[in-house]
């Protein structure tokens, strides 16, 4: 009896139906896709994210035609029962622990290896167990060697592994935008109209509730669109990516970033085609090495590292809270109420999230994440917020990124120091501070920057732990030079959880 192959909503590329290597479904196996309403009831997702996922699933179903049985049900169990009864089913390893537990609990379901990543989990485990400590840079070099990425024989292309020091340029002075070619933008179609009508009806009926705005779809919902977005990035935007990778401009939320993360995480793109395409651009003289290496590091380094650590660290990692942070996320944050915020950096980034469900990695880490860390918010709640509010957010993505890097809740298992700063960093790397009512060089007073004051307050609160960390101990000892520390601490106690 031929098994039916089950495609989850983040397994939408052709790679997930390719059984040529003997580790996929049978050729021409019937396919089932299940649109579970319960997924959207459990969490209050960003409306643009719900739209993108449903649009991508329905576009894929339309491509598969008669081969697919597309079921709309309350739960995955109910949908699978409707589609195949008790017949045999194959499914590629899901991307979350909850989904993996579900498929393993079902009779007649065979779990196939994961797709959409560069290393097998056993290969990562073998590498990890040979290390004295887990660090992304060492892993990145391992992947580069293993996949012959940006390598000239046994040496890294250009003679160095990491060109991050060339990718920290401040934004061009006097420019409101970076001035590069615009990213690919898809055109909505009848599928998107149907999705929007369904989401409107669900909200009217009180069945689900969303946050954020659902404007015209900005991200690919099909393999064809994703390939067009990749080609556009490689040919028109990659060359300018590296130097300003860490910069921020209020009027240019995309800068020269690829905007491919949602396509990768939906399975519409495979990481191999992205990194090999970037390398080909460099070897053809179409993009500088610092831009190409920075892009390759994001995918073959960081993205792959996060995926592997999600499984390697185990389920207990989810409850990590080394700093003992328990604060609740305030309503203005949960509602993405950017208009209530005076601090221009927070207002700008929160507005980007509200309107698009996306912002690039520096606003995520050094504005949103840093603010949450300084305020001592519960890392589990922060992780859930990032998961719900970003179009590219999934459990495997956000758990290590937020718990490990952004909130330092694992105490250093993943990164060597907390990633937070005062307002000087934001001022240096952006144009966000100049029209702001707060001054990045003020830590006390009516115009004190919430990040500058928050930074010193954070260091004071965790002095006992952080002064033993070689990468931040010097900053911690700077507390001894602050003559206004008492006033600063009182000011931060009085600030409360209202919008800054």
VOPAGU-2260 file (C-alpha; in pm, 1 decimal, decimal comma):
REM VOPAGU-2260
SITE   aa  ch    i         X         Y         Z
SITE  UNK   A    0       0,0       0,0       0,0
SITE  UNK   A    1     147,8     338,8    -102,4
SITE  UNK   A    2     209,6     576,3     185,6
SITE  UNK   A    3      63,9     923,1     181,3
SITE  UNK   A    4     319,0    1196,9     241,6
SITE  UNK   A    5     228,9    1471,9     488,1
SITE  UNK   A    6     362,7    1821,0     419,1
SITE  UNK   A    7     373,3    2061,1     712,0
SITE  UNK   A    8     328,8    2431,7     642,5
SITE  UNK   A    9     703,8    2496,4     660,3
SITE  UNK   A   10     794,8    2212,8     421,4
SITE  UNK   A   11     671,7    2368,7      99,2
SITE  UNK   A   12     965,4    2346,0    -139,8
SITE  UNK   A   13    1026,4    2080,7    -402,5
SITE  UNK   A   14    1301,9    1930,0    -186,7
SITE  UNK   A   15    1041,1    1789,6      51,5
SITE  UNK   A   16     891,8    1567,8    -218,3
SITE  UNK   A   17    1222,4    1461,1    -372,0
SITE  UNK   A   18    1281,9    1097,1    -292,0
SITE  UNK   A   19    1575,3    1050,6    -529,5
SITE  UNK   A   20    1819,3     997,8    -241,3
SITE  UNK   A   21    1607,8     721,4     -88,8
SITE  UNK   A   22    1523,7     934,7     215,8
SITE  UNK   A   23    1209,0    1102,4      85,8
SITE  UNK   A   24     858,2     992,5      -5,2
SITE  UNK   A   25     794,1     754,6    -291,7
SITE  UNK   A   26     783,8     914,6    -635,6
SITE  UNK   A   27     432,4    1044,8    -707,7
SITE  UNK   A   28     315,0     948,1    -357,1
SITE  UNK   A   29     -17,5    1113,2    -270,7
SITE  UNK   A   30      21,4    1419,4     -50,0
SITE  UNK   A   31    -181,0    1553,8     239,4
SITE  UNK   A   32    -166,1    1908,0     375,5
SITE  UNK   A   33    -354,4    2012,3     687,2
SITE  UNK   A   34    -456,2    2364,5     774,7
SITE  UNK   A   35    -512,9    2350,0    1149,3
SITE  UNK   A   36    -721,8    2629,4    1298,8
SITE  UNK   A   37    -601,0    2534,8    1645,6
SITE  UNK   A   38    -251,0    2659,3    1555,8
SITE  UNK   A   39    -390,9    3012,2    1526,1
SITE  UNK   A   40    -607,3    2980,8    1836,1
SITE  UNK   A   41    -317,5    2882,9    2060,6
SITE  UNK   A   42    -107,6    3191,7    1992,1
SITE  UNK   A   43    -191,1    3546,2    1897,0
SITE  UNK   A   44      14,3    3562,0    1580,0
SITE  UNK   A   45      94,5    3863,6    1370,8
SITE  UNK   A   46    -172,4    3893,8    1106,0
SITE  UNK   A   47      86,1    3922,9     824,0
SITE  UNK   A   48     247,7    3599,7     943,9
SITE  UNK   A   49     -81,7    3410,4     942,4
SITE  UNK   A   50    -150,5    3547,0     595,2
SITE  UNK   A   51     190,5    3443,4     463,5
SITE  UNK   A   52     175,0    3089,1     600,2
SITE  UNK   A   53    -177,2    3022,6     473,0
SITE  UNK   A   54    -103,4    3182,5     136,7
SITE  UNK   A   55     211,4    2972,1      98,1
SITE  UNK   A   56      28,3    2650,6     190,3
SITE  UNK   A   57    -258,9    2719,5     -46,8
SITE  UNK   A   58     -24,9    2817,1    -330,0
SITE  UNK   A   59     162,1    2489,4    -283,1
SITE  UNK   A   60    -162,4    2292,6    -281,7
SITE  UNK   A   61    -264,8    2460,5    -607,4
SITE  UNK   A   62      68,8    2361,2    -762,5
SITE  UNK   A   63      23,5    1997,6    -657,7
SITE  UNK   A   64    -329,5    1981,7    -799,8
SITE  UNK   A   65    -498,3    1643,2    -783,1
SITE  UNK   A   66    -198,1    1491,5    -609,8
SITE  UNK   A   67    -278,5    1665,5    -280,6
SITE  UNK   A   68    -563,1    1631,5     -33,9
SITE  UNK   A   69    -592,6    1969,1     137,2
SITE  UNK   A   70    -780,4    1948,8     466,1
SITE  UNK   A   71    -905,1    2234,2     681,9
SITE  UNK   A   72    -962,7    2103,1    1031,9
SITE  UNK   A   73    -944,5    2206,6    1394,9
SITE  UNK   A   74    -638,7    1992,0    1469,5
SITE  UNK   A   75    -372,6    1798,2    1286,1
SITE  UNK   A   76    -499,4    1469,4    1429,1
SITE  UNK   A   77    -849,8    1537,2    1302,7
SITE  UNK   A   78    -722,6    1645,4     961,2
SITE  UNK   A   79    -502,8    1339,5     918,5
SITE  UNK   A   80    -789,6    1112,6    1016,8
SITE  UNK   A   81   -1013,3    1278,3     757,1
SITE  UNK   A   82    -750,1    1253,1     483,8
SITE  UNK   A   83    -602,7     904,7     522,3
SITE  UNK   A   84    -799,9     722,6     788,3
SITE  UNK   A   85    -554,9     474,0     932,3
SITE  UNK   A   86    -340,8     435,3     620,4
SITE  UNK   A   87      39,0     459,9     623,6
SITE  UNK   A   88     190,4     808,0     624,2
SITE  UNK   A   89     540,7     945,5     579,5
SITE  UNK   A   90     651,3    1289,9     696,0
SITE  UNK   A   91     984,5    1465,4     704,4
SITE  UNK   A   92    1113,7    1541,0    1053,4
SITE  UNK   A   93     914,4    1846,5    1172,1
SITE  UNK   A   94    1088,9    2163,2    1285,0
SITE  UNK   A   95     950,0    2181,7    1638,8
SITE  UNK   A   96     963,0    1946,9    1933,6
SITE  UNK   A   97     586,4    1965,3    1976,2
SITE  UNK   A   98     522,9    1864,3    1614,5
SITE  UNK   A   99     780,0    1585,7    1635,4
SITE  UNK   A  100     613,5    1449,5    1950,2
SITE  UNK   A  101     278,4    1460,0    1771,3
SITE  UNK   A  102     386,7    1266,8    1462,5
SITE  UNK   A  103     570,7    1010,2    1674,0
SITE  UNK   A  104     254,7     953,2    1876,4
SITE  UNK   A  105      47,5     865,0    1568,1
SITE  UNK   A  106      10,9     507,9    1450,2
SITE  UNK   A  107     128,6     433,5    1099,4
SITE  UNK   A  108     344,3     746,0    1061,7
SITE  UNK   A  109     706,1     707,0     951,2
SITE  UNK   A  110     934,3    1002,2    1023,1
SITE  UNK   A  111    1191,4    1070,3     750,2
SITE  UNK   A  112    1513,1    1275,2     798,9
SITE  UNK   A  113    1491,3    1654,8     815,2
SITE  UNK   A  114    1524,6    1861,0     500,7
SITE  UNK   A  115    1625,0    2222,6     451,6
SITE  UNK   A  116    1948,9    2222,6     651,2
SITE  UNK   A  117    2313,2    2153,5     577,3
SITE  UNK   A  118    2419,2    1898,5     839,5
SITE  UNK   A  119    2260,8    1588,2     982,3
SITE  UNK   A  120    2191,3    1609,3    1352,4
SITE  UNK   A  121    2425,4    1315,1    1419,5
SITE  UNK   A  122    2703,6    1498,0    1236,1
SITE  UNK   A  123    2651,7    1804,7    1452,0
SITE  UNK   A  124    2647,1    1596,4    1767,3
SITE  UNK   A  125    2975,9    1435,9    1668,0
SITE  UNK   A  126    3129,7    1778,0    1609,3
SITE  UNK   A  127    2986,1    1922,7    1931,6
SITE  UNK   A  128    3105,8    1640,3    2152,8
SITE  UNK   A  129    3460,5    1691,1    2025,5
SITE  UNK   A  130    3460,0    2058,0    2133,5
SITE  UNK   A  131    3568,1    2204,0    2465,3
SITE  UNK   A  132    3296,7    2466,8    2428,4
SITE  UNK   A  133    3030,7    2543,4    2171,8
SITE  UNK   A  134    3105,2    2853,5    1968,6
SITE  UNK   A  135    2947,2    2951,3    1640,5
SITE  UNK   A  136    3273,2    3058,7    1476,9
SITE  UNK   A  137    3425,9    2711,2    1517,0
SITE  UNK   A  138    3108,0    2550,5    1386,4
SITE  UNK   A  139    3096,6    2788,8    1091,6
SITE  UNK   A  140    3447,5    2689,4     988,2
SITE  UNK   A  141    3350,3    2324,4    1018,8
SITE  UNK   A  142    3052,9    2374,5     784,7
SITE  UNK   A  143    3263,0    2572,9     537,0
SITE  UNK   A  144    3516,4    2290,1     518,3
SITE  UNK   A  145    3252,6    2016,7     509,7
SITE  UNK   A  146    3062,2    2178,2     220,8
SITE  UNK   A  147    3360,2    2339,3      46,9
SITE  UNK   A  148    3196,8    2682,2      80,3
SITE  UNK   A  149    3413,6    2982,8      -1,0
SITE  UNK   A  150    3721,1    2763,5      10,4
SITE  UNK   A  151    4034,3    2768,8    -202,9
SITE  UNK   A  152    4169,1    2423,1    -147,6
SITE  UNK   A  153    4206,2    2382,5     225,8
SITE  UNK   A  154    4211,0    2754,9     298,5
SITE  UNK   A  155    3927,7    3007,3     327,8
SITE  UNK   A  156    3875,7    3224,6      22,1
SITE  UNK   A  157    4063,9    3550,5      59,5
SITE  UNK   A  158    4281,3    3405,5     334,8
SITE  UNK   A  159    4048,3    3472,8     629,2
SITE  UNK   A  160    3741,3    3297,6     766,9
SITE  UNK   A  161    3542,6    3590,7     895,6
SITE  UNK   A  162    3519,7    3941,9     754,7
SITE  UNK   A  163    3285,9    4074,7    1022,0
SITE  UNK   A  164    3528,3    4359,4    1096,6
SITE  UNK   A  165    3455,9    4493,5     745,8
SITE  UNK   A  166    3079,2    4468,9     795,8
SITE  UNK   A  167    3025,5    4722,6    1074,3
SITE  UNK   A  168    3013,2    5048,5     881,9
SITE  UNK   A  169    2797,9    5328,6    1014,9
SITE  UNK   A  170    2517,1    5438,2     782,4
SITE  UNK   A  171    2624,4    5689,9     517,8
SITE  UNK   A  172    2599,9    6039,5     672,4
SITE  UNK   A  173    2315,1    6255,8     553,7
SITE  UNK   A  174    2136,8    5970,1     378,2
SITE  UNK   A  175    1782,0    5872,2     468,4
SITE  UNK   A  176    1810,6    5546,0     274,3
SITE  UNK   A  177    2095,8    5327,6     162,8
SITE  UNK   A  178    1996,3    5392,9    -196,6
SITE  UNK   A  179    2028,2    5037,9    -326,0
SITE  UNK   A  180    1788,6    4862,8    -562,2
SITE  UNK   A  181    1457,4    4769,2    -401,3
SITE  UNK   A  182    1400,5    4407,1    -295,9
SITE  UNK   A  183    1170,4    4174,2    -485,1
SITE  UNK   A  184     803,6    4235,3    -411,3
SITE  UNK   A  185     542,5    3970,6    -492,3
SITE  UNK   A  186     204,4    4050,2    -640,5
SITE  UNK   A  187     -97,7    3930,3    -450,5
SITE  UNK   A  188    -344,3    3709,7    -633,0
SITE  UNK   A  189    -678,7    3534,6    -581,9
SITE  UNK   A  190    -524,9    3303,3    -320,7
SITE  UNK   A  191    -423,3    3603,0    -110,9
SITE  UNK   A  192    -771,7    3751,0    -144,7
SITE  UNK   A  193    -922,7    3425,1     -21,4
SITE  UNK   A  194    -680,4    3411,2     273,1
SITE  UNK   A  195    -760,5    3768,0     372,1
SITE  UNK   A  196   -1136,1    3701,0     360,2
SITE  UNK   A  197   -1090,0    3393,8     579,4
SITE  UNK   A  198    -879,3    3580,0     833,8
SITE  UNK   A  199   -1133,6    3862,9     843,6
SITE  UNK   A  200   -1413,1    3611,2     906,4
SITE  UNK   A  201   -1223,1    3429,2    1179,8
SITE  UNK   A  202   -1162,1    3756,5    1360,7
SITE  UNK   A  203   -1523,6    3872,2    1322,6
SITE  UNK   A  204   -1643,9    3540,2    1460,4
SITE  UNK   A  205   -1412,9    3576,0    1760,6
SITE  UNK   A  206   -1248,7    3245,7    1674,3
SITE  UNK   A  207    -894,8    3385,3    1658,9
SITE  UNK   A  208    -721,0    3713,1    1737,9
SITE  UNK   A  209    -421,2    3862,8    1564,6
SITE  UNK   A  210    -177,5    4144,7    1632,7
SITE  UNK   A  211     -17,9    4377,4    1380,4
SITE  UNK   A  212    -125,8    4479,8    1033,7
SITE  UNK   A  213    -178,5    4275,9     720,0
SITE  UNK   A  214     -78,5    4505,0     437,2
SITE  UNK   A  215       9,5    4389,2      87,5
SITE  UNK   A  216     211,5    4069,3     117,5
SITE  UNK   A  217     583,6    4149,3     115,7
SITE  UNK   A  218     734,2    3801,3     126,9
SITE  UNK   A  219     727,9    3508,4    -119,2
SITE  UNK   A  220     451,2    3251,4     -88,2
SITE  UNK   A  221     563,7    3013,3    -362,6
SITE  UNK   A  222     880,9    2853,7    -487,4
SITE  UNK   A  223     866,2    3067,4    -801,7
SITE  UNK   A  224     841,4    3387,4    -599,6
SITE  UNK   A  225    1117,5    3277,9    -363,2
SITE  UNK   A  226    1350,9    3200,6    -652,8
SITE  UNK   A  227    1277,4    3544,7    -799,7
SITE  UNK   A  228    1354,7    3705,8    -462,9
SITE  UNK   A  229    1685,1    3516,4    -439,7
SITE  UNK   A  230    1787,0    3615,9    -792,3
SITE  UNK   A  231    1697,6    3978,9    -721,8
SITE  UNK   A  232    1909,1    3981,3    -407,6
SITE  UNK   A  233    2209,9    3813,4    -566,0
SITE  UNK   A  234    2212,8    4036,5    -873,0
SITE  UNK   A  235    2106,4    4373,7    -730,2
SITE  UNK   A  236    2155,7    4385,4    -351,8
SITE  UNK   A  237    2423,8    4141,0    -235,2
SITE  UNK   A  238    2712,2    4367,3    -336,5
SITE  UNK   A  239    2603,3    4634,6     -87,1
SITE  UNK   A  240    2499,5    4396,4     189,1
SITE  UNK   A  241    2821,2    4351,3     384,7
SITE  UNK   A  242    2946,4    4694,4     479,9
SITE  UNK   A  243    2613,1    4816,0     622,6
SITE  UNK   A  244    2493,7    4481,1     756,3
SITE  UNK   A  245    2472,3    4618,0    1112,1
SITE  UNK   A  246    2350,3    4969,5    1032,0
SITE  UNK   A  247    1999,7    5109,6    1082,7
SITE  UNK   A  248    1813,2    5393,3     911,5
SITE  UNK   A  249    1469,1    5509,3    1022,9
SITE  UNK   A  250    1337,8    5542,6     668,2
SITE  UNK   A  251    1501,8    5228,7     529,2
SITE  UNK   A  252    1392,8    4923,3     721,6
SITE  UNK   A  253    1529,7    4673,5     466,3
SITE  UNK   A  254    1868,0    4838,5     389,2
SITE  UNK   A  255    2043,5    4578,2     169,2
SITE  UNK   A  256    1924,2    4271,8     357,0
SITE  UNK   A  257    1805,8    3970,6     160,4
SITE  UNK   A  258    1456,6    3929,3     311,2
SITE  UNK   A  259    1494,4    3556,3     239,0
SITE  UNK   A  260    1458,4    3423,6     595,2
SITE  UNK   A  261    1084,2    3359,5     566,0
SITE  UNK   A  262    1135,5    3175,4     236,1
SITE  UNK   A  263    1408,4    2959,5     387,7
SITE  UNK   A  264    1197,9    2887,1     695,7
SITE  UNK   A  265     891,3    2794,7     487,3
SITE  UNK   A  266    1108,7    2551,6     293,1
SITE  UNK   A  267    1063,5    2744,6     -31,8
SITE  UNK   A  268    1439,0    2794,4     -62,1
SITE  UNK   A  269    1715,9    2552,5      26,9
SITE  UNK   A  270    2021,7    2694,2     207,6
SITE  UNK   A  271    2255,2    2529,3     -42,1
SITE  UNK   A  272    2120,5    2725,3    -337,7
SITE  UNK   A  273    2146,5    3049,7    -141,4
SITE  UNK   A  274    2509,0    3014,9     -29,4
SITE  UNK   A  275    2627,1    2860,8    -355,9
SITE  UNK   A  276    2456,8    3140,9    -548,1
SITE  UNK   A  277    2633,7    3399,9    -334,9
SITE  UNK   A  278    2970,9    3231,6    -382,2
SITE  UNK   A  279    2914,7    3217,2    -757,6
SITE  UNK   A  280    2846,0    3591,9    -757,0
SITE  UNK   A  281    3178,6    3656,1    -584,6
SITE  UNK   A  282    3376,4    3429,9    -813,2
SITE  UNK   A  283    3217,1    3606,4   -1111,8
SITE  UNK   A  284    3331,2    3942,3    -972,5
SITE  UNK   A  285    2974,7    4059,8    -911,3
SITE  UNK   A  286    2995,7    4106,7    -532,6
SITE  UNK   A  287    3281,0    4173,2    -287,2
SITE  UNK   A  288    3400,9    3901,2     -56,9
SITE  UNK   A  289    3298,0    4079,9     264,4
SITE  UNK   A  290    2933,0    4090,9     148,3
SITE  UNK   A  291    2933,9    3731,8      28,8
SITE  UNK   A  292    3108,4    3597,7     338,1
SITE  UNK   A  293    2869,1    3788,2     564,1
SITE  UNK   A  294    2568,0    3641,7     385,4
SITE  UNK   A  295    2713,6    3289,6     386,1
SITE  UNK   A  296    2787,2    3324,9     757,8
SITE  UNK   A  297    2425,5    3416,4     828,0
SITE  UNK   A  298    2298,6    3098,0     661,8
SITE  UNK   A  299    2572,9    2834,0     682,9
SITE  UNK   A  300    2688,4    2969,2    1017,6
SITE  UNK   A  301    2422,1    3125,2    1235,2
SITE  UNK   A  302    2101,2    2976,9    1088,8
SITE  UNK   A  303    2247,8    2626,3    1083,6
SITE  UNK   A  304    2393,8    2667,4    1433,5
SITE  UNK   A  305    2059,3    2776,6    1577,1
SITE  UNK   A  306    1877,5    2480,4    1417,2
SITE  UNK   A  307    2130,5    2231,2    1550,6
SITE  UNK   A  308    2141,0    2378,8    1901,5
SITE  UNK   A  309    1762,0    2370,7    1925,4
SITE  UNK   A  310    1777,3    1991,0    1913,2
SITE  UNK   A  311    2114,1    1942,4    2082,4
SITE  UNK   A  312    2034,2    2139,0    2399,7
SITE  UNK   A  313    1711,6    1949,8    2465,9
SITE  UNK   A  314    1370,1    2053,3    2590,7
SITE  UNK   A  315    1497,3    2180,3    2927,9
SITE  UNK   A  316    1671,6    2465,8    2745,8
SITE  UNK   A  317    1329,5    2626,0    2702,2
SITE  UNK   A  318    1307,0    2709,6    3072,6
SITE  UNK   A  319    1659,1    2854,8    3103,6
SITE  UNK   A  320    1657,5    3172,2    3311,4
SITE  UNK   A  321    2007,7    3220,4    3445,8
SITE  UNK   A  322    1946,3    3587,8    3527,2
SITE  UNK   A  323    1622,0    3518,2    3712,1
SITE  UNK   A  324    1415,5    3758,0    3499,5
SITE  UNK   A  325    1041,8    3732,3    3562,2
SITE  UNK   A  326     894,7    4062,9    3444,5
SITE  UNK   A  327     575,9    4058,6    3238,4
SITE  UNK   A  328     565,0    4207,2    2890,4
SITE  UNK   A  329     366,3    4533,7    2908,1
SITE  UNK   A  330      51,5    4584,8    2704,6
SITE  UNK   A  331     202,6    4850,6    2476,6
SITE  UNK   A  332     469,6    4601,0    2374,1
SITE  UNK   A  333     228,9    4311,6    2323,3
SITE  UNK   A  334      -1,9    4530,6    2115,6
SITE  UNK   A  335     287,3    4668,6    1905,7
SITE  UNK   A  336     168,6    5014,7    2004,4
SITE  UNK   A  337     450,8    5212,5    1847,5
SITE  UNK   A  338     248,8    5534,1    1861,7
SITE  UNK   A  339     261,1    5526,8    2242,4
SITE  UNK   A  340     643,7    5530,4    2244,0
SITE  UNK   A  341     856,2    5846,7    2250,8
SITE  UNK   A  342    1201,2    5683,5    2227,0
SITE  UNK   A  343    1258,0    5702,2    1852,4
SITE  UNK   A  344    1455,8    5379,2    1819,0
SITE  UNK   A  345    1195,3    5167,4    1997,5
SITE  UNK   A  346     905,8    5343,2    1824,3
SITE  UNK   A  347    1061,9    5300,5    1479,6
SITE  UNK   A  348    1143,7    4932,9    1519,6
SITE  UNK   A  349     814,5    4847,9    1688,4
SITE  UNK   A  350     634,9    5025,7    1403,3
SITE  UNK   A  351     825,6    4814,7    1151,2
SITE  UNK   A  352     719,3    4498,3    1331,8
SITE  UNK   A  353     358,1    4617,7    1358,7
SITE  UNK   A  354     333,9    4705,1     990,0
SITE  UNK   A  355     534,7    4419,8     833,3
SITE  UNK   A  356     610,1    4144,2    1085,5
SITE  UNK   A  357     980,0    4187,6    1011,7
SITE  UNK   A  358    1288,5    4390,4    1088,8
SITE  UNK   A  359    1650,4    4293,2    1038,0
SITE  UNK   A  360    1878,6    4131,2    1291,4
SITE  UNK   A  361    2032,7    4440,5    1453,2
SITE  UNK   A  362    1700,0    4606,4    1549,6
SITE  UNK   A  363    1587,2    4265,5    1679,1
SITE  UNK   A  364    1897,4    4217,9    1893,1
SITE  UNK   A  365    2015,6    4564,7    1987,9
SITE  UNK   A  366    1682,2    4748,7    2015,8
SITE  UNK   A  367    1401,1    4502,8    2091,7
SITE  UNK   A  368    1604,1    4230,3    2259,4
SITE  UNK   A  369    1829,4    4470,8    2447,5
SITE  UNK   A  370    1532,4    4665,7    2581,8
SITE  UNK   A  371    1365,8    4346,4    2708,4
SITE  UNK   A  372    1690,6    4226,2    2866,4
SITE  UNK   A  373    1754,3    4554,5    3045,9
SITE  UNK   A  374    1397,2    4555,3    3184,1
SITE  UNK   A  375    1428,3    4199,8    3316,8
SITE  UNK   A  376    1135,2    4050,6    3127,7
SITE  UNK   A  377    1066,5    3677,8    3144,5
SITE  UNK   A  378    1277,0    3519,4    2866,2
SITE  UNK   A  379    1006,8    3261,2    2789,7
SITE  UNK   A  380     755,0    3541,3    2730,4
SITE  UNK   A  381    1004,5    3732,2    2515,9
SITE  UNK   A  382    1070,6    3417,4    2311,0
SITE  UNK   A  383     699,4    3365,9    2256,9
SITE  UNK   A  384     657,8    3729,5    2149,9
SITE  UNK   A  385     930,1    3702,1    1886,0
SITE  UNK   A  386     782,6    3370,6    1767,7
SITE  UNK   A  387     436,4    3519,6    1723,5
SITE  UNK   A  388     524,8    3861,3    1586,1
SITE  UNK   A  389     780,4    3782,1    1315,0
SITE  UNK   A  390     695,5    3629,9     979,1
SITE  UNK   A  391    1011,5    3417,1     992,3
SITE  UNK   A  392     964,1    3315,2    1357,3
SITE  UNK   A  393     938,9    2946,8    1446,7
SITE  UNK   A  394    1009,5    2761,9    1768,2
SITE  UNK   A  395    1348,2    2633,6    1649,0
SITE  UNK   A  396    1442,7    2982,6    1527,9
SITE  UNK   A  397    1347,3    3187,4    1829,2
SITE  UNK   A  398    1428,1    2959,2    2120,9
SITE  UNK   A  399    1809,2    2965,4    2082,2
SITE  UNK   A  400    1813,6    3315,9    1933,7
SITE  UNK   A  401    1618,6    3470,6    2221,3
SITE  UNK   A  402    1704,0    3248,8    2518,7
SITE  UNK   A  403    2068,1    3205,3    2420,9
SITE  UNK   A  404    2175,5    3523,1    2247,9
SITE  UNK   A  405    1923,6    3802,2    2301,4
SITE  UNK   A  406    1833,3    3741,5    2667,2
SITE  UNK   A  407    2146,3    3556,6    2786,9
SITE  UNK   A  408    1908,2    3333,0    2978,2
SITE  UNK   A  409    2129,2    3026,6    2933,0
SITE  UNK   A  410    2412,1    3194,4    3125,1
SITE  UNK   A  411    2660,4    3170,2    2839,6
SITE  UNK   A  412    2609,6    2825,5    2688,3
SITE  UNK   A  413    2559,4    2981,5    2346,1
SITE  UNK   A  414    2728,6    3323,4    2359,0
SITE  UNK   A  415    3012,6    3465,0    2562,7
SITE  UNK   A  416    2840,2    3779,9    2692,4
SITE  UNK   A  417    2503,4    3955,7    2713,0
SITE  UNK   A  418    2425,0    4153,9    2397,2
SITE  UNK   A  419    2310,3    4489,1    2528,4
SITE  UNK   A  420    2440,1    4842,8    2515,5
SITE  UNK   A  421    2376,8    5201,7    2605,2
SITE  UNK   A  422    2240,8    5455,5    2362,1
SITE  UNK   A  423    2586,4    5533,0    2222,5
SITE  UNK   A  424    2585,8    5214,3    2014,5
SITE  UNK   A  425    2244,8    5291,9    1864,8
SITE  UNK   A  426    2355,6    5649,1    1795,5
SITE  UNK   A  427    2673,1    5532,2    1623,8
SITE  UNK   A  428    2503,1    5270,5    1406,3
SITE  UNK   A  429    2187,9    5460,5    1308,0
SITE  UNK   A  430    2016,2    5792,4    1248,8
SITE  UNK   A  431    1757,3    5712,4    1516,0
SITE  UNK   A  432    1886,0    5928,1    1801,2
SITE  UNK   A  433    1907,8    6279,4    1657,2
SITE  UNK   A  434    1536,9    6375,8    1655,3
SITE  UNK   A  435    1468,3    6173,5    1972,0
SITE  UNK   A  436    1360,6    6352,2    2293,2
SITE  UNK   A  437    1615,8    6140,7    2481,1
SITE  UNK   A  438    1991,0    6191,3    2454,8
SITE  UNK   A  439    2218,7    5887,7    2422,8
SITE  UNK   A  440    2487,2    6054,0    2641,2
SITE  UNK   A  441    2248,1    6120,5    2931,0
SITE  UNK   A  442    2180,5    5857,4    3194,1
SITE  UNK   A  443    1992,7    6066,4    3450,9
SITE  UNK   A  444    1728,7    6332,3    3402,6
SITE  UNK   A  445    1421,9    6400,5    3191,7
SITE  UNK   A  446    1617,0    6349,5    2869,0
SITE  UNK   A  447    1807,8    6041,4    2990,4
SITE  UNK   A  448    1821,7    5771,0    2720,9
SITE  UNK   A  449    1626,7    5461,3    2833,9
SITE  UNK   A  450    1903,5    5243,1    2688,8
SITE  UNK   A  451    2190,7    5428,7    2852,6
SITE  UNK   A  452    2020,9    5431,3    3191,8
SITE  UNK   A  453    1890,6    5079,6    3138,2
SITE  UNK   A  454    2238,7    4950,9    3053,8
SITE  UNK   A  455    2391,8    5070,9    3378,5
SITE  UNK   A  456    2093,1    4951,3    3575,9
SITE  UNK   A  457    2129,9    4606,7    3415,8
SITE  UNK   A  458    2501,3    4589,3    3497,7
SITE  UNK   A  459    2432,6    4692,7    3858,5
SITE  UNK   A  460    2153,3    4436,0    3899,4
SITE  UNK   A  461    2374,9    4150,5    3778,1
SITE  UNK   A  462    2711,5    4274,6    3894,8
SITE  UNK   A  463    2792,5    3960,4    4091,2
SITE  UNK   A  464    2765,8    3742,0    3783,0
SITE  UNK   A  465    2891,3    3977,1    3513,2
SITE  UNK   A  466    3207,2    4102,7    3681,8
SITE  UNK   A  467    3343,1    3748,3    3645,8
SITE  UNK   A  468    3290,3    3762,0    3268,3
SITE  UNK   A  469    3612,1    3875,2    3098,9
SITE  UNK   A  470    3425,0    4021,7    2801,0
SITE  UNK   A  471    3213,9    4260,7    3009,1
SITE  UNK   A  472    3393,4    4293,6    3346,4
SITE  UNK   A  473    3558,9    4620,4    3248,8
SITE  UNK   A  474    3219,6    4777,3    3179,6
SITE  UNK   A  475    3086,1    4643,1    3510,3
SITE  UNK   A  476    3370,8    4803,6    3703,4
SITE  UNK   A  477    3275,1    5131,0    3536,0
SITE  UNK   A  478    2985,6    5138,5    3782,6
SITE  UNK   A  479    3236,3    5249,4    4046,5
SITE  UNK   A  480    3297,6    5573,7    3855,7
SITE  UNK   A  481    2930,1    5673,3    3837,7
SITE  UNK   A  482    2869,0    5947,3    4093,7
SITE  UNK   A  483    2499,9    5952,6    4001,1
SITE  UNK   A  484    2441,4    5577,3    4031,6
SITE  UNK   A  485    2194,7    5610,2    4320,5
SITE  UNK   A  486    1990,2    5866,4    4128,6
SITE  UNK   A  487    2001,1    5644,5    3819,2
SITE  UNK   A  488    1875,0    5339,6    4008,7
SITE  UNK   A  489    1592,8    5539,3    4164,8
SITE  UNK   A  490    1503,1    5683,1    3824,8
SITE  UNK   A  491    1481,2    5334,4    3671,8
SITE  UNK   A  492    1264,9    5208,0    3959,8
SITE  UNK   A  493    1024,1    5494,4    3897,3
SITE  UNK   A  494    1022,8    5447,7    3519,7
SITE  UNK   A  495     806,0    5137,9    3554,4
SITE  UNK   A  496     681,8    4945,1    3253,3
SITE  UNK   A  497     517,3    5229,0    3065,3
SITE  UNK   A  498     631,3    5304,8    2710,6
SITE  UNK   A  499     964,2    5490,5    2705,4
